[in-house]
Amino acid sequence: MVGYISTFAQNGTTFKVENLSKPEKLLFIKSYEDIYKGLILSDLKIYPYEIKEKNINVPFNIIAKSEAPDSLVNYNYNSFFYGMYQAYANHRPFVLSPDMIWLLINQGFARHVNANQESMRDLFVDFSGKQSLIVKANKKLEDPTLSWEEIFSPIYQPDK
């Protein structure tokens, strides 16, 4: 699994909507490794307590992930909306960036395509069934010098 979490702030314009006092409690944080594992378990419909209780071995297979701080606030899927709700409900500041909006648009589009695969199929591919996309690299996936940009850039070239 390759994961991406957007965590680094960008320059922007601040709109002061309300004077807020400093929150009394810190938000609950998790390591981003635990966040990825939690999302995978959610996709598999496995609760964390079931791993021990039912002796389930989950091969997480996380081979690459974006750089992120050692811990983050996380609201699982729909983090944007739950984060906005928590900020509003607890009178906390909320940072909004163009990248967040672009990510929401992309996620919404991906969900729409996923929910309407067959009716939209001819808009994306000109074959029936499934085909494999094979990307070859001269380095092992575990190699820390492996450049993911170099591996995936040929996929995005329109002439191939």
MODELLER restraints for C-alpha pairs under 7 A, 6 or more apart:
rsr = mdl.restraints
at = mdl.atoms
rsr.add(forms.Gaussian(group=physical.xy_distance, feature=features.Distance(at['CA:1:A'], at['CA:61:A']), mean=5.94, stdev=0.5))
rsr.add(forms.Gaussian(group=physical.xy_distance, feature=features.Distance(at['CA:1:A'], at['CA:62:A']), mean=4.79, stdev=0.5))
rsr.add(forms.Gaussian(group=physical.xy_distance, feature=features.Distance(at['CA:1:A'], at['CA:63:A']), mean=6.13, stdev=0.5))
rsr.add(forms.Gaussian(group=physical.xy_distance, feature=features.Distance(at['CA:2:A'], at['CA:62:A']), mean=6.31, stdev=0.5))
rsr.add(forms.Gaussian(group=physical.xy_distance, feature=features.Distance(at['CA:2:A'], at['CA:63:A']), mean=6.36, stdev=0.5))
rsr.add(forms.Gaussian(group=physical.xy_distance, feature=features.Distance(at['CA:2:A'], at['CA:64:A']), mean=5.12, stdev=0.5))
rsr.add(forms.Gaussian(group=physical.xy_distance, feature=features.Distance(at['CA:2:A'], at['CA:65:A']), mean=5.65, stdev=0.5))
rsr.add(forms.Gaussian(group=physical.xy_distance, feature=features.Distance(at['CA:3:A'], at['CA:64:A']), mean=6.68, stdev=0.5))
rsr.add(forms.Gaussian(group=physical.xy_distance, feature=features.Distance(at['CA:3:A'], at['CA:65:A']), mean=4.74, stdev=0.5))
rsr.add(forms.Gaussian(group=physical.xy_distance, feature=features.Distance(at['CA:3:A'], at['CA:66:A']), mean=6.55, stdev=0.5))
rsr.add(forms.Gaussian(group=physical.xy_distance, feature=features.Distance(at['CA:4:A'], at['CA:65:A']), mean=5.90, stdev=0.5))
rsr.add(forms.Gaussian(group=physical.xy_distance, feature=features.Distance(at['CA:4:A'], at['CA:66:A']), mean=5.22, stdev=0.5))
rsr.add(forms.Gaussian(group=physical.xy_distance, feature=features.Distance(at['CA:5:A'], at['CA:66:A']), mean=6.38, stdev=0.5))
rsr.add(forms.Gaussian(group=physical.xy_distance, feature=features.Distance(at['CA:7:A'], at['CA:68:A']), mean=6.05, stdev=0.5))
rsr.add(forms.Gaussian(group=physical.xy_distance, feature=features.Distance(at['CA:20:A'], at['CA:91:A']), mean=6.68, stdev=0.5))
rsr.add(forms.Gaussian(group=physical.xy_distance, feature=features.Distance(at['CA:23:A'], at['CA:92:A']), mean=6.86, stdev=0.5))
rsr.add(forms.Gaussian(group=physical.xy_distance, feature=features.Distance(at['CA:27:A'], at['CA:73:A']), mean=6.67, stdev=0.5))
rsr.add(forms.Gaussian(group=physical.xy_distance, feature=features.Distance(at['CA:28:A'], at['CA:73:A']), mean=6.12, stdev=0.5))
rsr.add(forms.Gaussian(group=physical.xy_distance, feature=features.Distance(at['CA:29:A'], at['CA:71:A']), mean=5.94, stdev=0.5))
rsr.add(forms.Gaussian(group=physical.xy_distance, feature=features.Distance(at['CA:29:A'], at['CA:72:A']), mean=5.09, stdev=0.5))
rsr.add(forms.Gaussian(group=physical.xy_distance, feature=features.Distance(at['CA:29:A'], at['CA:73:A']), mean=4.53, stdev=0.5))
rsr.add(forms.Gaussian(group=physical.xy_distance, feature=features.Distance(at['CA:29:A'], at['CA:74:A']), mean=6.77, stdev=0.5))
rsr.add(forms.Gaussian(group=physical.xy_distance, feature=features.Distance(at['CA:30:A'], at['CA:71:A']), mean=5.13, stdev=0.5))
rsr.add(forms.Gaussian(group=physical.xy_distance, feature=features.Distance(at['CA:30:A'], at['CA:72:A']), mean=5.47, stdev=0.5))
rsr.add(forms.Gaussian(group=physical.xy_distance, feature=features.Distance(at['CA:30:A'], at['CA:73:A']), mean=6.41, stdev=0.5))
rsr.add(forms.Gaussian(group=physical.xy_distance, feature=features.Distance(at['CA:31:A'], at['CA:70:A']), mean=5.65, stdev=0.5))
rsr.add(forms.Gaussian(group=physical.xy_distance, feature=features.Distance(at['CA:31:A'], at['CA:71:A']), mean=4.14, stdev=0.5))
rsr.add(forms.Gaussian(group=physical.xy_distance, feature=features.Distance(at['CA:31:A'], at['CA:72:A']), mean=6.25, stdev=0.5))
rsr.add(forms.Gaussian(group=physical.xy_distance, feature=features.Distance(at['CA:32:A'], at['CA:70:A']), mean=6.51, stdev=0.5))
rsr.add(forms.Gaussian(group=physical.xy_distance, feature=features.Distance(at['CA:32:A'], at['CA:71:A']), mean=5.73, stdev=0.5))
rsr.add(forms.Gaussian(group=physical.xy_distance, feature=features.Distance(at['CA:32:A'], at['CA:72:A']), mean=6.39, stdev=0.5))
rsr.add(forms.Gaussian(group=physical.xy_distance, feature=features.Distance(at['CA:37:A'], at['CA:60:A']), mean=6.76, stdev=0.5))
rsr.add(forms.Gaussian(group=physical.xy_distance, feature=features.Distance(at['CA:39:A'], at['CA:76:A']), mean=6.62, stdev=0.5))
rsr.add(forms.Gaussian(group=physical.xy_distance, feature=features.Distance(at['CA:41:A'], at['CA:47:A']), mean=6.62, stdev=0.5))
rsr.add(forms.Gaussian(group=physical.xy_distance, feature=features.Distance(at['CA:51:A'], at['CA:57:A']), mean=6.90, stdev=0.5))
rsr.add(forms.Gaussian(group=physical.xy_distance, feature=features.Distance(at['CA:63:A'], at['CA:141:A']), mean=6.79, stdev=0.5))
rsr.add(forms.Gaussian(group=physical.xy_distance, feature=features.Distance(at['CA:63:A'], at['CA:142:A']), mean=6.73, stdev=0.5))
rsr.add(forms.Gaussian(group=physical.xy_distance, feature=features.Distance(at['CA:75:A'], at['CA:82:A']), mean=6.22, stdev=0.5))
rsr.add(forms.Gaussian(group=physical.xy_distance, feature=features.Distance(at['CA:75:A'], at['CA:83:A']), mean=6.74, stdev=0.5))
rsr.add(forms.Gaussian(group=physical.xy_distance, feature=features.Distance(at['CA:84:A'], at['CA:94:A']), mean=6.59, stdev=0.5))
rsr.add(forms.Gaussian(group=physical.xy_distance, feature=features.Distance(at['CA:87:A'], at['CA:93:A']), mean=6.10, stdev=0.5))
rsr.add(forms.Gaussian(group=physical.xy_distance, feature=features.Distance(at['CA:87:A'], at['CA:94:A']), mean=6.02, stdev=0.5))
rsr.add(forms.Gaussian(group=physical.xy_distance, feature=features.Distance(at['CA:113:A'], at['CA:120:A']), mean=6.93, stdev=0.5))
rsr.add(forms.Gaussian(group=physical.xy_distance, feature=features.Distance(at['CA:137:A'], at['CA:151:A']), mean=6.41, stdev=0.5))
rsr.add(forms.Gaussian(group=physical.xy_distance, feature=features.Distance(at['CA:139:A'], at['CA:146:A']), mean=6.36, stdev=0.5))
